[in-house]
Amino acid sequence: MNVPLRHTTASLGLAVVDCDIHPAYRSPADLHPFLPARWREHMTTFGEHLRQGLSGQLAWPRMMASGMRLDAFPDQGPPGSDLDLMRTQHLDANGVEYGMLMQLSRGGMEERNLEFAAALSHAVNEWQLETFVKPEPRLRAGIVVPQEDAAFAVTEIEHRADDPRFVQILISPRSSDPLGHRRYWPIYEAAQRCNRPIALHVQGFSGGHASTASGWPTYYMQEHYAASSGMQNTLTSLVFEGVFERFPGLKVVLIEGGFAWAPALCWRMDKHWERMRKETPHLKRAPSEYVRAHCWFTTQPIEEPEKPAHLADIIGWIGWDRLMFSTDYPHWDFDHPQQVFKFPLTEEQKAQVFRGNAKALYGLT
Amino acid sequence: MKVPYAGAIDCDIHPAMPSAAALLPYLDDYWRDQLVNRHIDRYSFILTSYPPGSPLSARPDWRQAGGAPGGDLADIRRQALDPFGSRLAICNMLHGAVALFNEDMAAALCSAVNDWVAKELLDREPRLRASILVPAHNPALAVKEIERMAGDTRFVQVLLLAMGEMLLGRRIYWPIYAAAETHRLAIGIHAGSSYHHAPTPSGWPAHRVEDYIAQSTAFESQLLSFLAEGVFHKFPGLKLVLIESGVTWLPTLLWRTSKTWRGVRPEVPWIDRPPTDIVRDHVRLTLQPVDAPKNDAEVLLRTLEHIGSDRMLLFSSDYPHWHFDGEDVLPNGFPGDAVRRLLIDNALDTYPRLREEVGGGNNKETKQEAVP
């Protein structure tokens, strides 16, 4: 994966919308211009206050170079921090027509001091705009919100509501409560009002709970998949709490959590909902129908069956109109648009997955 | 659809739990005093995962006025054994002892449950087999219980809970697997939670149905734990049975895991072949609840093809839990050429004790010949 590519996607004529690109700071000081003095000083003195035992590093070290493509390191700063390199190496080389920025760390999503979380989120959104989106019109920002305080989150969403460069609202599925809980509903109400999808991207930091129902995994191999198990739990919560019934205009994008599990989860939800439906009478339709109507999935890290065509069964069950291509640039498990599918797609399927579905969802022309 | 012929082996039934008072004769003086003086003998020890009134917990026609479903041996015969023509059925007792924090009390109650099962169920009905209930959160006590029960070959498996204290692949639990391998016992992980952790990595769902759906993700985590920690490498004779886990989540988990493994091999060098192959050799899943669409046989067939093996599924009714009606314990469209493996062969391959002559029980009169 670190061998220089001989052919560029652009030269092969495939334009893509990449629904998962990770920008990065050169250093935390990059945020200082966007923070009030009080929080600048707080950040310098105390830093983030998260729910994990290690400061400034992840508890499951990644497999290579902190989880980055070795060829994605610029001369200075971490991968994703140099817009010029991102352009030449990814946006130009892979024919990226639009790229969705996914800001993960220091977003305020998991910060325990909620006022600091609000200030951080606001600063990160300003920083995305100034550093990436204004200079590079192919990129789109996501509104980072301090999700554990819905009032602060709604303020930030409303602040960005009239700016079309912010196309969605970023929320961590590693939340403090399952995301269907009522305490998060004001966020969904605001999302529906300003017509932005909720983007759930898997996260390395916990909202306060172990990664599995039996505690913490030992190896990164396990934690890597725990994100997908957790995404299933999050989707279950959104469905059974009646979020889609309450907010019929809400759209949710599930990012980097895998997608092949979705049909089996829907069958499982339908089966047990049918038996237990007296417990959730607020649901008016089968769980799978809410997922079909309200959810989109991104491709990376794409599942790879022994027989590649089996994946076509899965996508058929999900719906070809609900899958959106993503690379996860500049992370080590990047999926390349030319190699992501190991079975032949029709022209129509290609057009949907690589471009059309994302353009329709985000209102891009 | 119905079971097409007699002789099936039902790998998951749930006789009703004995009351704590009924366990008193099986406890020593100290624990009898503890239970009586502290009124513990009045508690139900029902796991939160299976509330008695919930539709999932028992089929309406298997409920009876005044008694717990599966609480009477005559009912078990009439409802769980005869209708499906089962030659054998494995009793999995989901007793709340395993959710106690006091490890010694948990161990004493597990022992009492096992002895009660031997005397009240196995001695009286030769078609019944059982799993050994153990206090998994104290592996030393768990091993002691396995050793104590191992001589009774009607016990064919060690029973663990899907959502417990720690992920079960961890080395602290390995003495349990060593004992199981030595005594030709399978390891069975059954759905259910001690609720020592939140059922999801984002906390506590509001509804019971969400908890039940989350069982399949707990099984995913356990399976990955067994793989990543190298349990099957260390114990090549071990069989792991996922009970009441659902089955349709399995293939896509394996696709993803075998892909990830290619990227993370240096972290787990003891995994020396694709995880999919390891799982096909060592892991079995019980049938009910079948989480495929009820009226779409094509989906089931495709999913079975995705699993890529006809040796992994074990027949189960999950009696008295309510997953199907009438005698239609098999999903519609289950391929005929795989039925015999599902009903009989796979269980015999998973539980070597089912092929052995029964021995070690207390009641000599009910001894029977080994299953051919």
Interface residues (C-beta under 8 A of the other chain):
Chain A: M63 P173 R174 S175 S176 D177 P178 L179 G180 H181 S206 G207 G208 H209 A210 S211 T212 A213 S214 G215 W216 P217 T218 Y219 Y220 M221 Q222 H224 Y225 A226 S228 S229 G230 Q232 N233 T234 T236 S237 F240 E241 G258 A260 W261 P263 A264 L265 W267 R268 M269 D270 K271 H272 W273 R275 M276 K278 E279 T280 P301 E303 E304 P305 E306 H310 L311 D313 I314 W317 W332 D333
Chain B: S54 P55 L56 A162 M163 G164 E165 M166 L167 L168 G169 R170 S193 H197 A198 P199 T200 P201 S202 G203 W204 P205 A206 H207 R208 V209 E210 Y212 I213 A214 S216 T217 A218 E220 S221 Q222 L224 S225 L227 A228 E229 G246 T248 W249 P251 T252 L253 W255 R256 T257 S258 K259 T260 W261 G263 V264 P266 E267 V268 T276 P289 V290 D291 A292 P293 K294 V299 R302 T303 E305 H306 G308 W322 H323
